[in-house]
């Protein structure tokens, strides 16, 4: 597609226009590289071209999985580890937090954990001196990684959330995303569950974007002091772009992911410029450019 511009936000046909201006790229995975089930067309080519040009690449994602588990998932979708230099997940950071307890709030959580989320995410406490329990009255805190099943809704958790809130159980949310993509469909994420818990009076701390801890690790790994030489690419204005802007990075919004519904587009379609500008303004974000999909 041809490049267009609206209200100083360029709508580009591909990433090649920007690549020479940066030494490193921080790229979200879900909604940018894949739809939760398969890699998007063009995503592998972008990574290959960036690597061939000597660019450093860190995949940074709110996903309640350990890094090794997330890497295996990406590999199964046709995104092998040779295409990027680093992979960081909110789940890996949560595991390290629970292992090392670097802050007083984490020290006080205790070891008896009630987990909300898919059973696979229980790997976040594997190898730790902790006990998984299945009833609120047995728990000392709640670990939230999402809904147990993609077919469930927030209403399915209302009663147990109220019980946990009355028991004053603190919650650690290891995936702050309010919405996630599952096979291209948008579903409530761990962040939605955690926000409802906070509305009920529960105490919540978040691990992941847009909060700065994940970016601190990312920038340390990239080892590039001049942040103007790093470009962040994401599909979520509230997490990916908010976190990157807070870290002082330029950003690119991919509209073919999470915000398709907000923009009234199908995957691959260019958004209406006015609707796009309104969406960015409402979120308080100003990306350097927009791509309908991540392609070269």
C-alpha positions as CSV (number, residue, x, y, z in Angstrom):
1,X,0.0,0.0,0.0
2,X,1.1,3.6,-0.5
3,X,2.2,5.7,2.5
4,X,-0.4,8.2,3.7
5,X,-0.4,10.8,6.5
6,X,-3.1,12.1,8.8
7,X,-2.5,14.6,11.6
8,X,1.3,13.9,11.6
9,X,0.9,10.1,12.1
10,X,2.3,8.4,8.9
11,X,0.5,5.3,7.7
12,X,3.3,3.3,6.1
13,X,3.2,0.4,3.7
14,X,6.1,-1.4,5.4
15,X,8.8,-1.2,8.1
16,X,11.7,-0.7,5.5
17,X,11.0,3.0,5.5
18,X,12.1,3.3,9.2
19,X,14.6,0.5,9.6
20,X,17.8,2.4,8.8
21,X,17.1,5.0,11.5
22,X,17.4,2.5,14.4
23,X,19.9,0.0,15.8
24,X,17.5,-2.1,17.8
25,X,13.8,-3.1,17.7
26,X,11.6,-4.1,20.6
27,X,8.7,-6.1,19.2
28,X,5.5,-7.4,20.8
29,X,4.6,-11.0,19.8
30,X,0.9,-11.5,20.0
31,X,-1.0,-9.3,17.6
32,X,2.2,-8.3,15.8
33,X,4.0,-11.5,14.9
34,X,1.2,-13.9,15.4
35,X,-2.5,-14.2,16.1
36,X,-2.2,-16.6,19.1
37,X,-2.2,-19.7,16.8
38,X,0.0,-18.9,13.7
39,X,2.6,-16.4,12.5
40,X,1.2,-13.6,10.4
41,X,2.2,-13.5,6.7
42,X,5.2,-11.2,6.4
43,X,6.4,-11.4,10.0
44,X,9.2,-13.8,9.4
45,X,10.5,-11.7,6.5
46,X,10.6,-8.6,8.7
47,X,12.7,-10.4,11.3
48,X,15.0,-11.9,8.7
49,X,15.6,-8.6,7.1
50,X,16.3,-6.9,10.4
51,X,18.8,-9.6,11.4
52,X,20.5,-9.4,8.0
53,X,20.9,-5.7,8.5
54,X,22.6,-6.3,11.8
55,X,19.8,-4.9,14.0
56,X,19.3,-6.2,17.5
57,X,15.8,-7.6,18.3
58,X,14.1,-8.2,21.6
59,X,10.7,-9.7,21.7
60,X,8.9,-8.2,24.7
61,X,5.5,-9.5,25.6
62,X,2.8,-9.7,28.3
63,X,2.5,-13.5,28.4
64,X,2.3,-15.5,31.6
65,X,4.8,-18.1,30.5
66,X,8.4,-18.8,31.3
67,X,10.8,-17.6,28.6
68,X,11.7,-21.2,27.5
69,X,8.0,-22.1,27.2
70,X,7.2,-19.0,25.2
71,X,10.1,-19.7,22.9
72,X,8.8,-23.2,22.2
73,X,5.4,-21.8,21.4
74,X,6.9,-19.3,19.0
75,X,9.0,-22.0,17.3
76,X,5.9,-24.1,16.8
77,X,4.3,-21.1,15.0
78,X,7.2,-20.7,12.7
79,X,9.1,-18.1,14.6
80,X,12.3,-19.8,15.8
81,X,14.7,-18.3,18.2
82,X,17.3,-17.6,15.5
83,X,15.1,-14.8,14.3
84,X,15.6,-12.6,17.4
85,X,18.3,-11.9,20.0
86,X,16.2,-11.9,23.2
87,X,12.8,-12.9,24.5
88,X,11.3,-11.5,27.7
89,X,7.9,-12.3,29.1
90,X,5.9,-10.9,32.0
91,X,5.6,-14.5,33.2
92,X,9.4,-14.9,33.5
93,X,9.6,-11.7,35.4
94,X,6.8,-12.8,37.8
95,X,8.7,-16.1,38.4
96,X,11.8,-14.2,39.2
97,X,9.9,-11.9,41.5
98,X,8.4,-14.9,43.4
99,X,11.8,-16.6,43.6
100,X,13.9,-13.6,44.8
101,X,11.2,-11.4,46.5
102,X,13.0,-8.1,45.7
103,X,10.4,-5.9,47.4
104,X,8.6,-5.9,50.8
105,X,5.2,-6.4,49.2
106,X,6.5,-9.6,47.5
107,X,8.2,-10.8,50.7
108,X,4.8,-10.5,52.5
109,X,2.8,-12.6,50.0
110,X,3.5,-15.9,51.7
111,X,3.8,-19.3,49.9
112,X,0.3,-20.7,49.6
113,X,-0.9,-19.6,46.1
114,X,-4.4,-19.7,44.6
115,X,-4.0,-19.6,40.8
116,X,-6.4,-18.1,38.3
117,X,-5.5,-19.0,34.8
118,X,-4.7,-21.9,32.4
119,X,-3.1,-24.9,34.1
120,X,0.0,-24.5,31.9
121,X,0.7,-21.1,33.6
122,X,1.3,-22.9,36.9
123,X,4.9,-23.3,35.6
124,X,5.4,-19.8,37.1
125,X,5.7,-21.4,40.6
126,X,7.4,-24.6,39.6
127,X,10.7,-25.1,41.3
128,X,9.8,-22.5,44.0
129,X,9.2,-23.2,47.7
130,X,5.5,-22.6,47.2
131,X,2.3,-24.6,47.5
132,X,-0.6,-24.4,45.0
133,X,-4.0,-24.5,46.7
134,X,-7.5,-24.7,45.3
135,X,-9.6,-22.9,47.8
136,X,-9.4,-19.2,48.9
137,X,-9.4,-20.1,52.6
138,X,-6.2,-22.1,52.2
139,X,-4.4,-19.3,50.2
140,X,-2.1,-16.5,51.3
141,X,-2.2,-14.7,47.9
142,X,-3.7,-15.0,44.4
143,X,-1.6,-15.4,41.2
144,X,-3.6,-14.2,38.2
145,X,-2.4,-15.2,34.7
146,X,-5.8,-15.0,33.0
147,X,-9.0,-16.9,32.7
148,X,-8.9,-20.6,33.1
149,X,-10.6,-21.2,29.7
150,X,-11.0,-18.9,26.7
151,X,-14.7,-19.7,26.7
152,X,-15.2,-18.2,30.2
153,X,-16.1,-14.6,31.0
154,X,-15.4,-12.3,33.9
155,X,-18.9,-13.1,35.4
156,X,-17.7,-16.7,36.0
157,X,-15.2,-15.4,38.5
158,X,-17.3,-12.8,40.3
159,X,-18.2,-15.0,43.4
160,X,-14.6,-16.3,44.0
161,X,-13.2,-12.8,43.5
162,X,-15.6,-11.4,46.1
163,X,-14.6,-14.2,48.5
164,X,-10.9,-13.5,48.0
165,X,-11.4,-9.8,48.4
166,X,-13.2,-10.3,51.7
167,X,-10.3,-12.5,52.9
168,X,-8.0,-9.6,51.9
169,X,-5.8,-11.8,49.8
170,X,-3.3,-9.8,47.7
171,X,-3.2,-10.6,44.0
172,X,-0.1,-10.6,41.7
173,X,-1.2,-10.3,38.1
174,X,1.4,-11.8,35.7
175,X,-0.3,-10.6,32.5
176,X,-1.7,-7.1,32.7
177,X,-3.5,-7.3,29.3
178,X,-7.2,-6.5,29.5
179,X,-7.7,-8.2,26.2
180,X,-5.9,-11.0,24.4
181,X,-6.0,-12.5,20.9
182,X,-7.0,-16.2,20.7
183,X,-7.0,-17.4,17.2
184,X,-7.7,-13.9,16.0
185,X,-10.6,-13.4,18.4
186,X,-10.4,-10.9,21.3
187,X,-11.0,-12.3,24.7
188,X,-10.7,-10.9,28.3
189,X,-7.2,-11.3,29.7
190,X,-5.6,-11.4,33.1
191,X,-5.6,-7.6,33.4
192,X,-9.4,-7.5,33.1
193,X,-9.7,-10.0,36.0
194,X,-7.2,-8.1,38.1
195,X,-9.0,-4.8,37.5
196,X,-12.3,-6.3,38.5
197,X,-10.6,-7.6,41.7
198,X,-9.3,-4.0,42.4
199,X,-12.9,-2.7,41.9
200,X,-14.0,-5.1,44.6
201,X,-11.5,-3.7,47.0
202,X,-8.7,-6.3,46.4
203,X,-5.1,-5.3,46.5
204,X,-3.3,-5.9,43.2
205,X,0.2,-5.5,41.9
206,X,1.0,-6.0,38.2
207,X,4.0,-7.6,36.5
208,X,4.5,-6.6,32.9
209,X,3.7,-3.8,30.5
210,X,3.1,-0.9,30.7
211,X,5.0,-1.0,34.0
212,X,8.7,-0.3,33.8
213,X,10.4,-3.4,35.2
214,X,10.1,-5.4,32.0
215,X,11.5,-2.6,30.0
216,X,14.4,-2.1,32.4
217,X,15.5,-5.7,31.7
218,X,14.9,-5.3,28.0
219,X,17.1,-2.2,27.6
220,X,19.8,-3.7,29.8
221,X,19.9,-6.7,27.4
222,X,20.0,-4.6,24.3
223,X,22.9,-2.6,25.7
224,X,22.2,0.5,23.6
225,X,22.5,3.7,25.6
226,X,20.9,6.1,23.1
227,X,17.2,5.3,23.4
228,X,16.5,7.3,20.2
229,X,18.1,4.4,18.3
230,X,15.6,1.9,19.6
231,X,12.1,1.5,18.0
232,X,9.3,-0.4,19.8
233,X,6.5,-2.1,17.7
234,X,3.2,-3.2,19.3
235,X,-0.5,-3.5,18.7
236,X,-1.8,-2.3,22.1
237,X,-1.9,1.4,22.8
238,X,-2.5,0.8,26.6
239,X,0.4,-1.6,27.2
240,X,3.0,-1.9,24.4
241,X,3.0,1.7,23.3
242,X,2.4,3.2,26.7
243,X,5.3,1.2,28.2
244,X,7.6,2.1,25.3
245,X,6.8,5.8,25.4
246,X,7.4,5.8,29.2
247,X,10.8,4.3,28.5
248,X,11.6,7.1,26.1
249,X,11.3,5.1,22.9
250,X,9.8,5.8,19.5
251,X,6.9,3.6,18.7
252,X,5.0,2.0,15.8
253,X,1.4,0.9,16.1
254,X,0.4,-2.2,14.2
255,X,-3.4,-1.9,13.7
256,X,-4.0,-5.4,12.5
257,X,-3.9,-6.9,16.0
258,X,-5.8,-6.0,19.1
259,X,-7.4,-2.7,17.8
260,X,-9.0,-4.2,14.6
261,X,-12.4,-4.1,16.3
262,X,-11.9,-0.5,17.6
263,X,-10.9,0.6,14.1
264,X,-13.6,-1.4,12.3
265,X,-11.0,-3.2,10.1
266,X,-10.2,-6.7,9.1
267,X,-6.6,-7.9,9.3
268,X,-4.5,-6.3,6.6
269,X,-6.9,-3.4,6.0
270,X,-5.7,0.2,6.4
271,X,-7.7,2.0,9.1
272,X,-9.7,5.1,8.5
273,X,-7.3,8.0,9.2
274,X,-9.8,10.0,11.3
275,X,-10.8,7.0,13.3
276,X,-7.1,6.1,13.9
277,X,-6.3,9.6,15.0
278,X,-9.2,9.6,17.4
279,X,-8.2,6.2,18.9
280,X,-4.6,7.4,19.5
281,X,-5.7,10.7,21.0
282,X,-8.1,9.0,23.3
283,X,-5.3,6.7,24.6
284,X,-2.9,9.6,24.9
285,X,-0.4,7.9,22.6
286,X,1.4,9.4,19.6
287,X,3.2,6.7,17.6
288,X,5.8,7.7,15.1
289,X,4.1,5.7,12.4
290,X,1.3,3.1,11.9
291,X,1.4,-0.2,9.9
292,X,-1.7,-2.2,9.1
293,X,0.4,-5.3,9.6
294,X,4.1,-6.0,10.3
295,X,5.6,-6.3,6.8
296,X,8.7,-5.2,5.1
